[in-house]
Amino acid sequence: MNRRFSVLAGAAAIACCAVLQSPRAAADEPTTADCLAASEKSLASKSEHRLRMERTQLLTCAAPSCPADVRRECIRRVDEVNVAIPTIIFEAKDGSGNDLGAVTVSMDGEVLAERLEGTALSVDPGEHTFVFETAGGLALTKTFIISVSQKDRRETITFGALASSGSEVPGTEVRSDLASDGAEAPSTEVRPGLGTQKILALVAEGIGVVGLGVGSAFGLVALSRKSDAEKACQNLCMDASGVNKWNDAKSAADVSTVAFLAGGLALAGGAVLWFTAGTASNVGVPTVALGIGPASLQVKGAW
């Protein structure tokens, strides 16, 4: 009799617990509306390349309480997202090469891990800014571009070297490209500019080139006008038209000659100015004057 009473009491207790727990269990399961909303949000997350959020929403609409067709589609997509989500493994070292475990990792302001344990961290694809903070307050920021489906990418984060006292300096980074304490600062080399004399030399060279060009142009004009004058006056010019043509040809030839001479002298003067120019360290500022006249170039100066 006592045994039968104990069995009945145990069955009653189990039934009572089931009744008490069933509403809570039902409340934890997503409703049909929740399933549909999670499915829609998962598509939006996919378009924004937020794969981790997409997986979370797919797991919601893959619950047993969701409609069969919605649940089946979400389960299928969960497998696809798991393949696409990249993972990365961080290891941290101090300036002496020792491993560091007490390092907090944040990605774009979101904490991914409170400490490093050598496990892979799931991240979203794209460019992200990672912040690594040690227990001593030393922080380091790195930017990585993560590819879709990249699995177990390994990155080593090296914090700054130890200070001379043997302790880390919180909040600072020791860069290897900076000079050490007591080292002589690198000298800054000041390169002198061209200087006034070399600038004037370039100006003279430019004038020379222009002079040669003008001389060539007027030389061609003189030849053309001479040909016209010879056609108009075979032996002796009998009219004013022929005389004018000869005069025009002679004038063009004179201009060509003057331009050639001036251009040549300008080029020569520019060369003299250039090759006699000193550097800023051993000469003063020169005073130079250029004068160009008919068939002449004058260079005056003091150095």
Secondary structure by P-SEA (a helix, b strand, c coil): caaaaaaaaaaaaaaaaaaaaaaaaaaacccaaaaaaaaaaaaaaaaacaaaaaaaaaaaaacccccaaaaaaaaaaaaaaaaabbbbbbbbbcccccccccbbbbccccccccccccbbbbbbccbbbbbbbccccbbbbbbbbbbccccbbbbbbbcccccccccccccbbbbccccccccccbbbbbbbcccaaaaaaaaaaaaaaaaaaaaaaaaaaaaaaaaaaaaacccccccaaaaaaaaaaaaaaaaaaaaaaaaaaaaaaaaaaaaaccccccccbbbbbbbbcccbbbbbbcc
